[in-house]
Amino acid sequence: MQKNWLQPDWEPGLSITNVPIKHFIDLGIKVLVLDVDGTLLPRTENVVHNSVFSWVKEARDNFSLHLLSNNPSRKRIESISRNLNINFTYKAAKPTRGALREVVNNFHLNPHNIAIIGDRLFTDILAGNRLGLYTVLVKPLASNGNICKSNRTQRFEQKIAGFLGAIYMCNYI
């Protein structure tokens, strides 16, 4: 059976700050590629919540990390990258594979040892699945560090993906 490209490998129903690091350790993951907007902070914000700093610190103790964003603002993504002390790629044009493939190739690992974590099916999950990465769909973050209650975009994408054959285990918030 062929995998549906819009189906994440794991959808924990959590924001990134509550995703357990041990899950990735148990899978043999060595690298975490992190989406920025929606995943680490709201699209309209420039300040990362303290809970994200804590999660990133724990993740950095166990994995190599890389930020991968479709955002066209080098200044914004570079600022976030500096604050988190993580290398970055901006203007990634996900779901196209070019920028993500370059990141994967730079780590010289089997794609199965790399996970991509993001909040969007039609960018993060699709791009990761196209390259054979372990894909994780998280709930978008609000500025207070909690799950964003108005995640209409994610719900809409899940409905469309469902019509296309993807199955989602988490209920909508």
C-alpha positions, 0 to 999 in steps of 0.5 A: 500500500502506497503512503498518502503524501498528505498523511503525516507519520505522526499527528500527536494533537499537540503544539511543538512545545508538548511533543515528547523528545523521547519519541524521536530518540526511540525512532532513531531520529538524528535531525529535526527540521522545524517549520517556523511560522505557526509551528514555533510562533504565530505568523505575525509575531517575532518573539518566541515564547519561553516554552519554545526556547525550553523545548528547543534546548532539550531538542538540541541536546539530542538532535541536530536542528534546522529551521526551514521556512517558506517565509520570504523575509530573511531578516525575520527568519534570521532573527528567529534563528539567532534567538534559537541558535539554529541554522536556517533556510528561508524562502524554502518554497515547500512543498517543492523539494529543492531547499529541503533536499539540500538540508537533508543532503547536508546532514549526510544521513538516511532520510529515515533518520530525519524528521520534519515538524510543521503545522501545515499539510500542504507544505511541511508534511507533503514536502517531508513525505516526498523525500521520505522523512518522518513527518509530524503535524503539530497544532499551531502555536498562539503567542501565549505558547498554547495551541492556537484555538483558531487554526482554521487553515489546518482544519481546512487542509485536513478536510481537503486531505481527507477527501483525497484519502488521508486519515487523521487520528486527532479530533479538531480543536 
